[in-house]
Amino acid sequence: MQRRVHLIGILFLLLLTVGAAPAQNVLPGTFSIGKATSSTGPRIPSNSISHITIGDDRTLWIGTGRGLARTASTAADWESFVSDPAFARDGIFAVALDGDTIWCSTGFEKEVDGGSVQTGSGYAYSTDNGLTWNPRGQTLDARGDSIIRYGINDSVWILPIVVAEQNVTFDVSIQSAAVWIASWSSGLRRSTDLGATWERILLPPDNRNTLSPSDPLWTYAPADTDQLSRIYPRFDPRKNNNFLAFSVAAIDDTTIWCGTAGGVNRSTDGGFSWTKFTHSNQASPILGNWVIAVKSQTLQRGLESVRRIWTTNWQAENRDEQFGVSYTDDNGTSWTNLLHGVKAYDFAFRDSIAYIATNEGIFRTSDGGVSFNQVSDIVDSGGNIKITSSSFFSAGLLDDTVFVGTADGLAWTTDNDAHPFGSTWHVSRAYHAVGTSGTSYAYPNPFSPVSEPVRIHYALPAGTAGGTQDVRIEIFDFGMNRVRTLVNMAPRPVDAEHDEIWDGKNDAGGTVANGVYFYRIDLGDDDPLFGKIIVMQ
């Protein structure tokens, strides 16, 4: 029986939005290229933050479920590029920066046979720091693009990837004039002409630990004793986990790392030759073969700089693989394994400190994993804004400010001698402002208490600067029986918008049944506000 890939579903919640996920735009046949169409505002465009990147000009860039955005004012004012025609779809799956050059990959969830398939929709790139954007289509092969030359092998057959389904580009890395992309079914590729053409990069198949242009890949038929007719292998990503690329890090012009569903690969000659490291081919191996992210950390040891390579590892096929993270200080010869059993997504580094974004919060270590600080509960120190998700998908550093991206918003904290890591947090979330309209709403709605809470959003009118107003919020069932007093005369700042979180439980601590519920908001002497919530689990 041929070996097939058995991988758990991708968990990046890129298409989460304030309410229900929006309908996807139809991919236009042509694009106009010109000055970037952008919008500005005080809020992030989406609460699902898949990527965080810091530019050389200290600009913070985020990839979200509703496009790309940036801020130069520590998350106080955002410029969003979601309406620029170069961005074919809202969902941002990867962001890479190199000076004024920025690349993004986009994608969406396509409904297929009652389910959904992640589908790549292309790329948007800028060479002038976001002033203008240019589109590129998703990397696809023509049906006849099956034969490539690799070193001394002139007829290597590789399955052409001709559809965008399951062909999302999950990572991009820029080095000098080369753009490297790691895509699921179309593998690792490189472009030196800004995406006009892409070169396939052949990685070691699952039955090889190394690959070099001088390696003969052909065999001969048993009856061909004179070896007159070479037989070349037929490489198929459906049968080779190491062809399913997920992460790439171009360290310099010669050193490239690529993470796949079959391990992590290193090249020291610009992508021609490769060495593969897996959970089973070393004495001190990586934790798991599905390598979600590869990042580089520079450590200073005396007068010597040491490059440490980190990987986030997920379980792929073998039961003895584990979730967690691994790092190497000797270019992959041996690995140190940390956070066993924890699903990790991303890294950020400052000197010797590593920050690891995981599904159990953000971990910080300054001693290579000997000890960790962990934060999974985030509440804005200046208000009643809480991150309800413990899954952190992205991390970034700007001086001593640590940014983390979640499915529930963007948060940041200061980490220095005066402000210990995680002692105070600030949170930015997307929401529909109600202002002075005298209305409120609940989202997501319907909601399932077993998977997420619901937020009741409202605004308090202007009052004395720095003042507060007492608020009461109660939840009633369809028969108008009170089931929960959510907020009881709690002071909230005036001239501001607020969220109150209901976890779907009653006053006795039990989860309410499915059905229709109503909430009432009492704001002092003002008329109460009412709304409806549907519980569905």
Salt bridges, closest charged atoms under 4 A:
GLU79 OE1 - ARG70 NE 2.89
ASP141 OD1 - ARG189 NH1 2.85
ASP141 OD2 - ARG200 NH2 2.64
GLU165 OE2 - LYS110 NZ 2.39
GLU199 OE1 - ARG190 NH2 2.83
ASP206 OD2 - ARG3 NH2 2.18
ASP215 OD2 - ARG208 NH2 3.14
ASP236 OD2 - ARG238 NH2 2.81
GLU317 OE1 - ARG3 NH1 2.51
ASP320 OD2 - HIS279 NE2 3.74
ASP329 OD2 - ARG301 NH2 3.33
ASP329 OD1 - ARG308 NE 2.69
ASP346 OD1 - LYS295 NZ 2.61
ASP377 OD1 - LYS386 NZ 4.00
ASP399 OD2 - ARG58 NH2 2.52
ASP408 OD1 - ARG429 NH2 2.84
ASP408 OD2 - ARG455 NH2 2.53
ASP415 OD2 - ARG350 NH2 3.59
ASP415 OD2 - ARG364 NE 2.73
GLU474 OE2 - ARG482 NH1 3.44
GLU497 OE1 - HIS457 NE2 2.49
ASP499 OD2 - ARG429 NH1 3.28
ASP499 OD2 - ARG455 NH1 3.78
ASP499 OD1 - HIS457 ND1 2.64
GLU500 OE2 - ARG492 NE 2.78
ASP503 OD1 - ARG484 NH1 3.09
ASP507 OD1 - ARG484 NE 3.92
ASP522 OD1 - ARG520 NE 3.00
